[in-house]
């Protein structure tokens, strides 16, 4: 009789699903007399016949009675990342926002017994908080006060204590505006830069005119300053003929020596 062949390949390729917050899959049961170890970054939940008996700190344990199972829970913080969500702002602009933060398990027993999937519940709470906070602000406020918006987002989380989790940090990571609004903002920036450039040119011209006016006033009050300035200009240049002083008056017609007839 032909022996039935077992599916060894499918058994070897099986990979258990691990929750996002890093808790290892629970051992089905603790064998009597065999030592179990809780790692330094974990806290162990000891169950007996389905009921939570006690929590175990890091270390090695050995149990001499049957009916126990151990669920290690990873207490190390992990990254919370929410991909792009399309949300409408208070001024009716549809923006895409992403959020990122850091969370950790604060109560191992609550995170396991209080919900079926603590990480999925946290993800939903962050999504709801994002829509609530973004909907209360305009698009300009989101771009200008991103740090304050992140603090408000963290304060808007609800029901996290019931999950046994703590969110240490949460903020808006990216804010993607519509293409029309991007082009409009670019036009505003260009117009603002052109206005600043025109203002600087006007200030420069005003300062130049003010300097010329002051120089003209000084020369009018002190005619010798004009002669001194002319000499300075001549000293710095060459190849020019300059007549300094007032020429003598011309002689009257018909009188070569300039004497007047009686």
C-alpha positions as CSV (number, residue, x, y, z in Angstrom):
1,X,0.0,0.0,0.0
2,X,1.3,3.4,-1.0
3,X,2.1,5.7,1.9
4,X,0.6,9.2,1.8
5,X,3.2,11.9,1.4
6,X,3.1,14.8,3.8
7,X,3.3,18.4,2.6
8,X,6.7,19.3,4.2
9,X,7.2,22.3,1.9
10,X,4.1,24.2,3.1
11,X,5.0,23.5,6.7
12,X,8.5,24.8,6.3
13,X,7.3,28.0,4.6
14,X,4.8,28.9,7.3
15,X,5.5,32.2,9.0
16,X,3.4,33.3,12.0
17,X,1.9,36.8,12.0
18,X,3.4,39.1,14.6
19,X,1.5,42.2,15.8
20,X,2.9,45.6,14.9
21,X,3.8,46.5,18.5
22,X,6.2,43.6,18.8
23,X,4.6,41.1,21.2
24,X,5.8,37.6,20.5
25,X,3.1,34.9,19.8
26,X,1.9,33.3,23.0
27,X,3.2,29.9,23.9
28,X,0.3,27.5,23.9
29,X,1.2,26.1,27.3
30,X,4.1,26.0,29.8
31,X,5.4,22.4,30.3
32,X,5.6,21.3,33.8
33,X,9.1,21.5,35.3
34,X,10.6,23.3,32.2
35,X,12.1,26.7,32.6
36,X,10.7,29.7,30.7
37,X,12.5,33.0,30.2
38,X,11.1,36.5,30.0
39,X,13.6,38.8,28.2
40,X,14.8,42.2,29.6
41,X,12.6,44.2,27.2
42,X,9.5,42.1,27.9
43,X,6.8,41.5,30.5
44,X,5.3,38.1,30.8
45,X,1.5,37.5,31.2
46,X,1.0,34.2,33.0
47,X,-2.4,32.6,32.3
48,X,-3.8,29.5,34.0
49,X,-6.7,27.8,32.4
50,X,-7.6,31.0,30.4
51,X,-7.5,33.4,33.4
52,X,-4.7,35.9,34.0
53,X,-2.8,34.7,37.0
54,X,0.0,37.3,37.3
55,X,2.6,39.3,35.4
56,X,6.2,38.2,35.3
57,X,9.2,40.5,35.3
58,X,12.3,39.7,33.2
59,X,14.0,36.5,34.4
60,X,13.8,32.7,34.4
61,X,10.8,30.8,35.8
62,X,9.9,27.2,36.3
63,X,6.4,25.8,37.1
64,X,5.7,22.5,38.6
65,X,2.0,22.5,38.1
66,X,0.2,22.2,34.7
67,X,-2.4,24.4,33.0
68,X,-0.1,27.5,32.5
69,X,0.5,29.5,29.4
70,X,2.8,32.5,29.0
71,X,2.3,35.5,26.8
72,X,5.4,37.7,26.5
73,X,4.7,41.4,25.6
74,X,7.4,43.6,24.1
75,X,7.6,46.9,26.0
76,X,10.0,48.6,23.6
77,X,8.6,51.7,21.8
78,X,7.7,51.3,18.1
79,X,7.0,53.8,15.3
80,X,3.4,54.7,14.5
81,X,3.1,55.7,10.8
82,X,-0.2,56.7,9.2
83,X,0.0,57.0,5.3
84,X,-1.5,59.8,3.3
85,X,-5.1,60.7,4.3
86,X,-7.2,63.1,2.2
87,X,-8.9,65.5,4.6
88,X,-10.8,68.7,4.1
89,X,-9.7,71.8,6.0
90,X,-12.0,74.4,7.6
91,X,-11.7,76.6,4.5
92,X,-12.7,73.7,2.2
93,X,-9.3,72.8,0.8
94,X,-8.7,69.1,0.3
95,X,-5.2,68.2,1.5
96,X,-3.3,65.0,2.0
97,X,-1.6,64.6,5.3
98,X,0.6,61.9,6.9
99,X,1.4,61.4,10.5
100,X,4.2,59.7,12.4
101,X,5.0,59.2,16.0
102,X,6.2,56.8,18.7
103,X,4.1,54.6,21.0
104,X,4.8,51.9,23.6
105,X,3.0,49.5,25.9
106,X,2.2,51.0,29.3
107,X,0.1,48.2,30.7
108,X,0.8,44.8,29.2
109,X,-2.3,43.1,30.7
110,X,-4.6,45.8,29.3
111,X,-3.0,45.7,25.9
112,X,-3.6,42.0,25.6
113,X,-6.9,41.5,27.4
114,X,-8.6,44.9,26.7
115,X,-8.6,44.6,22.9
116,X,-8.1,42.1,20.2
117,X,-5.6,44.2,18.3
118,X,-4.1,47.1,20.1
119,X,-2.0,48.4,17.2
120,X,-5.1,48.4,14.9
121,X,-7.1,50.3,17.5
122,X,-4.3,52.8,17.9
123,X,-4.1,53.3,14.1
124,X,-7.8,54.1,14.0
125,X,-7.6,56.5,16.9
126,X,-4.8,58.4,15.1
127,X,-6.8,58.6,11.9
128,X,-9.8,60.0,13.7
129,X,-7.7,62.6,15.6
130,X,-6.1,63.6,12.3
131,X,-9.4,64.3,10.6
132,X,-10.7,66.1,13.7
133,X,-7.6,68.4,14.0
134,X,-7.1,69.1,10.3
135,X,-10.8,69.9,9.9
136,X,-10.5,72.7,12.5
137,X,-7.7,74.6,10.7
138,X,-7.2,76.3,7.4
139,X,-4.6,75.2,4.9
140,X,-2.4,78.2,5.7
141,X,-2.5,77.3,9.4
142,X,-1.5,73.7,8.7
143,X,1.6,74.8,6.8
144,X,2.6,77.7,9.1
145,X,2.1,76.0,12.5
146,X,2.9,72.4,11.9
147,X,4.6,72.0,15.4
148,X,1.6,73.3,17.2
149,X,-0.7,71.2,15.1
150,X,1.3,68.1,16.1
151,X,0.8,68.9,19.8
152,X,-2.9,69.4,19.3
153,X,-3.0,66.1,17.4
154,X,-1.4,64.3,20.3
155,X,-3.9,65.9,22.8
156,X,-6.9,64.9,20.6
157,X,-6.2,61.1,20.9
158,X,-9.0,59.3,22.7
159,X,-9.2,55.9,24.3
160,X,-5.5,55.2,24.4
161,X,-5.5,54.4,28.1
162,X,-8.1,51.7,27.5
163,X,-5.7,50.0,25.1
164,X,-2.9,50.0,27.6
165,X,-0.7,52.1,25.3
166,X,1.1,55.5,25.6
167,X,1.8,57.7,22.6
168,X,5.0,59.7,23.5
169,X,5.1,61.7,20.3
170,X,2.9,62.4,17.3
171,X,3.0,65.0,14.6
172,X,2.0,65.8,11.1
173,X,4.8,64.5,8.8
174,X,3.8,65.7,5.3
175,X,1.1,68.1,4.1
176,X,0.4,67.9,0.4
177,X,-1.6,70.8,-1.1
178,X,-3.6,70.7,-4.3
179,X,-1.8,71.7,-7.5
180,X,-3.8,74.9,-8.0
181,X,-3.1,76.0,-4.5
182,X,0.6,75.3,-4.9
183,X,0.8,77.4,-8.0
184,X,-1.1,80.2,-6.3
185,X,1.3,80.2,-3.3
186,X,4.2,80.2,-5.7
187,X,2.7,83.3,-7.4
188,X,2.3,85.0,-4.1
189,X,5.9,84.3,-3.2
190,X,7.1,85.7,-6.5
191,X,5.0,88.8,-6.2
192,X,6.3,89.3,-2.6
193,X,9.9,88.9,-3.7
194,X,9.4,91.4,-6.6
195,X,7.8,93.9,-4.2
196,X,10.7,93.6,-1.8
197,X,13.1,94.1,-4.6
198,X,11.3,97.2,-5.9
199,X,11.2,98.6,-2.3
200,X,14.9,98.1,-1.9
201,X,15.5,99.9,-5.3
202,X,13.3,102.8,-4.2
203,X,15.1,103.0,-0.9
204,X,18.5,103.1,-2.7
205,X,17.3,105.9,-5.1
206,X,15.9,107.9,-2.2
207,X,19.2,107.6,-0.3
208,X,21.2,108.7,-3.4
209,X,18.9,111.7,-4.0
210,X,19.2,112.7,-0.4
211,X,23.0,112.6,-0.6
212,X,22.9,114.7,-3.7
213,X,20.6,117.2,-2.1
214,X,22.9,117.5,0.9
215,X,25.9,117.9,-1.3
216,X,24.2,120.7,-3.3
217,X,23.2,122.5,-0.1
218,X,26.7,122.3,1.2
219,X,28.2,123.6,-2.0
220,X,25.7,126.5,-2.1
221,X,26.6,127.5,1.4
222,X,30.4,127.0,0.9
223,X,31.5,127.7,-2.7
224,X,35.0,126.7,-1.9
225,X,33.8,123.1,-1.6
226,X,33.0,123.0,-5.2
227,X,36.6,124.0,-6.1
228,X,38.0,121.4,-3.7
229,X,35.8,118.7,-5.2
230,X,36.9,119.7,-8.7
231,X,40.6,119.5,-7.7
232,X,40.0,116.0,-6.3
233,X,38.4,114.9,-9.5
234,X,41.3,116.4,-11.6
235,X,43.8,114.6,-9.4
236,X,42.2,111.3,-10.2
237,X,41.9,111.8,-14.0
238,X,44.1,113.0,-16.8
239,X,43.8,114.2,-20.4
240,X,41.3,117.1,-19.7
241,X,41.7,120.9,-20.0
242,X,39.9,122.7,-17.3
243,X,39.8,126.6,-16.9
244,X,39.5,127.7,-13.3
245,X,38.3,131.2,-12.5
246,X,36.2,133.9,-14.2
247,X,37.4,135.1,-17.6
248,X,38.0,138.9,-18.1
249,X,35.2,141.0,-19.7
250,X,35.3,141.3,-23.5
251,X,36.4,144.7,-25.0
252,X,33.8,146.9,-26.6
253,X,33.6,146.8,-30.5
254,X,35.9,149.3,-32.2
255,X,38.1,149.8,-29.2
256,X,41.1,147.5,-29.1
257,X,42.5,148.7,-25.8
258,X,39.1,148.5,-24.2
259,X,38.9,152.3,-23.4
260,X,35.5,153.9,-23.6
261,X,35.0,157.0,-25.8
262,X,33.8,160.2,-24.3
